[in-house]
Amino acid sequence: MNRRRKLNVALIYGGTSSEREISLRSGEEVFKTLDKDKYTIWRYDPPKDLGRLITDAKNIHVALIMLHGKFGEDGTIQGLLDLLGIPYQCSGVLASALAINKIASKMVYRRVGLPVARDLIIRCNEKYDIDEIIEKLSLPLVVKPSQGGSSIGTGIAKTKRKLTNFLKDAFRFDSEVIVEEYLKGREVTGCILGNQRPVALPLVEIIPSSNYLFFDFEAKYKEGATEEICPARISTKLTRKAQRHAVLAHQALWCKGYSRTDMIVKDDEVYILETNTIPGMTANSLFPRAARAAGIEFSSLLDRLIKLAIDSKTSGQN
């Protein structure tokens, strides 16, 4: 009996962003889970291995990018892989750049009719008036850098003093910062799987413990800090609306492979927060949890992502 040829998989993780440690955890989890009978796995950490990746490119069948943040989710590594002719499991250059930039992605959401929080854009080289911001949007306010993930540099300001301090902190991570109205409601995330015909997985409800004002970096990654319930405990009507919103966000941003869109359910509306084009793949991550609820174990999920990557190259999708 002829055995199927093993695929050479480039597993790219680590990187140089502020989310490096999370990327390392995702990459190690993926390496541990990938079926070694199906794949030969070559591991690359961009700060030291890009030259080797380029040299190996002709022998690589597919890449799994497990980089988070700058130089990982922003389209840069995707552009290199496009030049090298290596298919990968996540969105291409355009979608990656759009999704990581919260200003650009909110413009896209609004254009297709997706509800979002009211906001103001503050730039570090421009003067701004704290009192005017508060007058226009009212406290409490959410402050976040335009680009980045894992809620790094994000805070909820309940006072004028806190707003001033959070703005200064956010400017450490980006030259453009978004100040948004605070939407108090139930946080859910919608995981999407697929290329031309994306499918919504069961929603995950996110409930940080009372020690946290919101789903911040520590709440995301500290064991036991957050309760995650799948499927989310919301009505069938709101579930369907949230899943439609997540699919539309995926399509409007030109995503492929998979994505995860975070949302707030408030009263009878579902508001979009942001879309992640390379969702975390640690043991506690939301995407694998939603996949399990849909009957897809982690190993099978990775198989599907690899197939979607190869299919996207065959179909010419980027």
C-alpha positions in Angstrom: 0.0 0.0 0.0 1.4 3.4 -1.0 1.5 5.9 1.9 0.5 9.5 1.2 3.5 11.8 0.9 4.0 13.9 4.0 3.7 17.6 3.6 6.6 19.9 4.7 5.0 22.5 7.0 6.8 25.8 7.9 5.6 26.6 11.4 6.4 30.3 11.9 6.1 31.7 15.4 7.8 34.0 18.0 8.5 37.2 16.2 9.4 40.6 17.6 6.1 42.1 18.7 4.9 42.8 22.2 2.9 39.6 21.8 5.9 37.4 21.3 5.3 35.2 24.4 1.8 34.4 23.3 3.0 33.6 19.8 5.6 31.2 21.3 2.9 29.5 23.3 0.6 29.2 20.2 3.4 27.8 18.1 4.5 25.2 20.7 0.8 24.1 21.1 0.5 23.7 17.3 3.8 21.8 17.0 2.7 19.4 19.8 -0.7 18.8 18.1 0.2 18.5 14.4 0.1 14.9 13.2 3.7 13.9 12.7 2.6 11.0 10.4 1.1 13.6 8.0 3.6 16.5 8.3 7.3 17.2 8.5 7.4 20.4 10.6 10.2 22.9 10.1 10.1 25.7 12.7 11.1 29.3 12.1 11.4 32.3 14.5 11.6 35.4 12.2 14.3 37.4 14.2 16.8 34.7 13.4 15.4 32.3 10.8 14.1 34.4 7.8 17.2 33.6 5.8 16.7 29.9 6.4 13.0 30.2 5.5 13.9 31.8 2.2 16.5 29.1 1.5 14.1 26.3 2.3 11.1 27.9 0.5 11.4 25.6 -2.6 10.8 22.5 -0.4 8.0 23.9 1.7 4.4 22.9 0.8 2.5 25.1 3.3 3.1 27.5 6.2 1.3 28.0 9.5 1.8 31.5 10.7 1.4 31.7 14.5 2.7 35.2 14.9 0.7 37.8 16.8 0.9 41.6 16.5 3.3 43.7 14.4 5.2 41.9 11.6 2.9 38.9 12.0 -0.8 39.9 11.7 -0.2 43.0 9.7 0.6 41.5 6.3 4.3 41.7 6.3 5.2 38.0 6.7 2.2 37.2 4.4 3.8 39.4 1.7 7.1 37.5 2.0 5.4 34.1 1.8 3.5 35.4 -1.3 6.8 36.3 -2.9 8.2 32.8 -2.0 5.1 31.1 -3.4 4.2 29.4 -0.1 0.5 29.1 0.8 -0.5 29.9 4.4 -3.5 29.3 6.6 -4.5 32.9 7.4 -5.6 36.0 5.6 -3.4 37.7 2.9 -1.7 41.1 2.9 -4.8 43.3 2.4 -7.0 41.6 5.0 -4.2 41.4 7.5 -3.3 45.1 7.2 -7.0 46.1 7.4 -7.9 44.0 10.3 -4.9 44.9 12.5 -5.6 48.6 12.0 -8.7 49.4 14.1 -9.3 52.7 12.4 -9.3 51.1 8.9 -11.4 48.1 10.0 -14.0 50.3 11.6 -14.3 52.2 8.4 -15.0 48.9 6.6 -17.5 47.8 9.2 -19.4 51.0 8.9 -19.4 50.8 5.1 -21.1 47.4 5.2 -23.6 48.4 7.9 -22.1 46.6 10.9 -22.8 48.4 14.2 -19.8 49.8 16.0 -19.1 52.1 19.0 -18.9 55.9 18.5 -15.3 57.0 18.6 -12.7 59.8 18.1 -9.3 59.3 16.6 -6.4 61.0 18.5 -3.0 61.4 16.8 0.2 62.0 18.8 1.4 64.9 16.7 -1.9 66.8 17.1 -3.3 68.7 20.0 -6.4 67.3 21.7 -8.7 68.6 24.4 -9.6 66.0 27.1 -12.7 67.9 28.1 -13.9 68.0 24.5 -13.4 64.3 24.2 -15.4 63.7 27.3 -18.1 66.1 26.2 -18.5 64.3 22.9 -18.4 60.7 24.0 -19.0 60.8 27.9 -17.2 58.7 30.5 -16.4 55.9 30.9 -14.3 55.7 27.7 -12.2 52.9 26.1 -8.7 53.9 25.0 -6.8 51.6 22.6 -3.8 51.8 20.2 -4.9 51.7 16.5 -2.8 48.7 15.8 -1.9 45.6 18.0 -3.7 42.9 19.8 -4.2 41.1 23.1 -5.6 44.3 24.6 -2.0 45.6 25.1 -2.2 49.4 25.7 -5.9 49.3 26.2 -7.8 50.7 29.2 -11.2 51.8 30.4 -11.1 55.4 31.7 -13.7 56.3 34.3 -12.2 59.7 35.2 -10.6 62.6 33.3 -7.3 61.8 35.0 -7.4 58.1 33.9 -8.3 59.2 30.4 -5.2 61.4 30.2 -3.0 58.6 31.6 -4.4 55.9 29.3 -3.9 58.1 26.3 -0.2 58.6 27.2 0.2 54.8 27.7 -1.6 54.0 24.4 0.8 56.3 22.5 3.7 54.1 23.6 2.3 51.5 21.2 1.0 53.5 18.3 1.0 57.1 16.9 -2.8 56.9 16.5 -5.2 56.0 19.3 -8.9 55.4 19.3 -11.1 56.7 22.1 -14.5 54.9 22.0 -17.7 55.1 24.0 -17.9 52.2 26.5 -20.5 49.7 25.6 -21.6 47.8 28.7 -23.0 44.4 27.7 -22.1 40.8 27.2 -18.9 40.0 25.3 -18.9 37.2 22.8 -16.6 36.1 20.0 -17.5 34.7 16.6 -15.1 32.2 15.1 -15.2 31.8 11.3 -13.7 29.0 9.3 -13.5 28.9 5.5 -12.4 30.8 2.3 -15.1 31.6 -0.3 -17.9 30.0 1.8 -17.0 30.8 5.5 -18.9 29.0 8.2 -19.7 30.4 11.7 -18.7 28.2 14.6 -20.6 28.3 18.0 -20.2 31.6 19.8 -18.0 31.8 22.9 -19.2 34.0 25.8 -16.4 35.7 27.6 -16.8 36.5 31.3 -13.7 38.0 33.1 -13.7 37.6 36.8 -14.7 40.6 39.0 -11.0 41.5 39.4 -11.0 42.8 35.8 -12.9 45.7 34.2 -12.7 44.0 30.8 -11.0 41.2 28.9 -7.5 42.6 29.2 -4.1 40.9 28.6 -4.0 39.2 32.0 -7.7 38.2 31.8 -7.0 36.6 28.4 -4.0 34.5 29.4 -4.0 34.0 33.2 -5.3 30.5 34.1 -8.7 30.8 35.7 -9.0 34.6 35.2 -11.9 34.4 32.8 -14.9 32.1 32.3 -15.5 31.1 28.7 -18.8 29.5 27.9 -19.5 27.9 24.5 -22.1 28.1 23.2 -22.8 31.6 24.5 -25.9 32.0 26.7 -27.8 34.4 24.5 -31.1 34.0 22.6 -31.2 32.1 19.3 -32.1 35.4 17.6 -29.0 37.2 19.0 -26.8 34.2 18.3 -27.7 34.2 14.7 -27.3 38.0 14.4 -23.8 37.8 16.0 -22.8 34.9 13.7 -24.0 36.8 10.6 -22.0 39.9 11.8 -18.9 37.8 12.2 -19.3 36.2 8.7 -19.9 39.7 7.2 -16.8 41.1 9.0 -14.7 38.2 7.7 -15.9 38.8 4.1 -15.8 42.6 4.2 -12.2 42.6 5.3 -11.3 40.0 2.6 -10.3 37.4 5.2 -9.6 33.8 4.3 -8.8 30.6 6.2 -10.2 31.7 9.6 -10.9 34.7 11.7 -12.3 35.6 15.1 -14.5 38.7 15.6 -15.0 40.1 19.1 -18.4 41.7 19.8 -20.5 43.2 22.5 -24.2 42.3 22.9 -26.1 45.2 24.3 -29.9 45.1 24.5 -31.0 43.8 21.1 -27.9 44.9 19.1 -24.6 43.2 18.5 -21.7 45.7 18.1 -18.4 44.8 16.4 -15.2 45.4 18.4 -12.4 44.0 16.2 -11.5 41.1 14.0 -8.4 38.9 14.6 -6.9 37.3 11.5 -4.6 34.9 13.4 -6.5 33.9 16.5 -4.5 32.5 19.4 -3.9 28.8 19.4 -2.8 28.2 23.0 -4.4 25.6 25.3 -6.8 28.3 26.6 -7.6 30.0 23.3 -11.1 30.8 22.1 -10.9 29.5 18.5 -10.0 25.9 19.5 -12.8 26.0 22.1 -15.4 27.0 19.5 -14.1 24.4 17.1 -14.5 21.7 19.8 -18.0 22.8 20.4 -18.6 22.2 16.7 -17.2 18.7 16.9 -13.7 19.6 15.5 -10.8 18.5 17.6 -7.6 20.6 17.6 -5.7 18.2 15.3 -8.5 18.1 12.8 -8.8 21.9 12.9 -5.1 22.2 12.0 -5.7 19.8 9.1 -8.6 21.9 7.9 -6.5 25.1 8.0 -3.7 23.5 6.0 -6.2 22.3 3.4 -7.8 25.7 3.2 -4.3 27.3 2.7 -3.5 24.9 -0.1 -7.0 25.4 -1.6 -6.6 29.2 -1.5 -3.4 28.9 -3.6 -5.1 26.6 -6.1 -8.1 28.9 -6.5 -5.9 32.0 -6.7 -7.4 33.6 -3.6 -5.1 36.0 -1.7 
